[in-house]
Amino acid sequence: MRKALGMIETRGLIASIEAADAMVKAADVTLVRQEKVDAALVTILVEGDVSAVQAAIEVGRETANRFGAVVSYLVIPHPDVETMELIKKSKPVSNNDDIDMEKKEI
């Protein structure tokens, strides 16, 4: 059975963590990833059955709205296989990739 993909984009890390926690507690969904889009924008992606993803996104949206942080949200029922591969293969870009933490003095 093919799954659905749900996304919530928030302003701020705390709102996204709070929304993700509420989503996995409210419905039978799996966290796919957290993507830091910009300095303040964070996207949480979940997957599961269509009804579970819809319920999770609704709860996550309500939770993040307590912070006034919801930018957008979307549920894609039965996404194409290539779409899922694209999302699961992409990695967030880190600005600190070339910093050697062992050499950093505190």
C-alpha distance (Angstrom), angle and dihedral (degrees) to the residues before:
residue distance angle dihedral
M1 . . .
R2 3.79 . .
K3 3.75 119.1 .
A4 3.76 136.0 -137.4
L5 3.78 126.4 -116.7
G6 3.80 122.1 -140.0
M7 3.80 129.4 -169.9
I8 3.77 135.0 -172.1
E9 3.79 121.6 -174.4
T10 3.79 116.5 -158.9
R11 3.77 139.5 177.2
G12 3.78 107.0 -115.7
L13 3.78 136.9 18.1
I14 3.80 96.6 -108.0
A15 3.81 93.2 56.8
S16 3.81 90.7 49.4
I17 3.80 93.0 50.3
E18 3.79 91.3 47.6
A19 3.82 90.7 48.7
A20 3.82 92.9 47.3
D21 3.80 91.6 50.3
A22 3.80 91.7 49.7
M23 3.82 92.1 47.5
V24 3.80 96.6 53.3
K25 3.81 91.1 44.6
A26 3.82 93.8 48.7
A27 3.79 100.7 48.1
D28 3.79 143.2 14.8
V29 3.80 96.5 -93.9
T30 3.79 134.5 131.7
L31 3.78 124.5 -133.9
V32 3.80 107.8 -121.2
R33 3.78 98.7 -176.5
Q34 3.76 148.6 -43.3
E35 3.78 114.1 -123.1
K36 3.80 121.9 -163.5
V37 3.77 100.4 -148.8
D38 3.78 101.0 177.2
A39 3.78 139.2 -13.1
A40 3.79 90.6 -68.3
L41 3.82 106.3 12.5
V42 3.80 120.4 93.3
T43 3.81 126.5 177.0
I44 3.80 123.1 -157.4
L45 3.81 117.8 -160.4
V46 3.80 124.0 -162.0
E47 3.79 133.4 176.7
G48 3.77 135.8 -161.0
D49 3.78 141.0 104.2
V50 3.79 113.5 -21.8
S51 3.81 95.8 -109.6
A52 3.81 92.4 45.5
V53 3.81 92.3 50.3
Q54 3.81 91.5 47.6
A55 3.82 90.5 51.0
A56 3.80 92.2 45.7
I57 3.80 93.2 49.7
E58 3.80 90.8 49.7
V59 3.81 92.0 51.5
G60 3.81 92.0 43.6
R61 3.79 91.1 49.5
E62 3.80 92.2 50.8
T63 3.81 91.0 47.4
A64 3.81 94.9 49.2
N65 3.81 90.1 44.7
R66 3.81 88.5 65.2
F67 3.80 84.5 70.1
G68 3.81 92.3 41.4
A69 3.78 85.7 -121.1
V70 3.83 107.7 124.8
V71 3.78 111.5 118.2
S72 3.81 98.3 168.3
Y73 3.79 143.8 -30.8
L74 3.79 137.1 -160.8
V75 3.81 140.7 -177.7
I76 3.81 118.3 -156.1
P77 3.80 109.9 -165.8
H78 3.80 112.0 -148.6
P79 3.82 98.4 -8.4
D80 3.79 118.5 -155.6
V81 3.81 115.4 -90.3
E82 3.81 91.1 -116.2
T83 3.80 90.9 53.5
M84 3.80 91.0 53.8
E85 3.82 91.3 47.1
L86 3.79 90.5 50.5
I87 3.79 92.1 52.2
K88 3.79 95.9 44.0
K89 3.82 94.9 45.7
S90 3.79 98.7 47.1
K91 3.76 116.3 93.1
P92 3.79 126.6 -155.5
V93 3.77 114.4 -104.1
S94 3.77 113.1 -119.4
N95 3.78 122.4 -156.1
N96 3.81 89.5 -152.8
D97 3.81 98.2 59.2
D98 3.79 93.7 112.0
I99 3.82 96.9 46.5
D100 3.80 114.7 104.9
M101 3.78 103.8 -143.6
E102 3.82 94.1 -165.1
K103 3.80 91.4 61.7
K104 3.77 94.3 48.4
E105 3.79 112.5 105.9
I106 3.75 119.8 -146.0
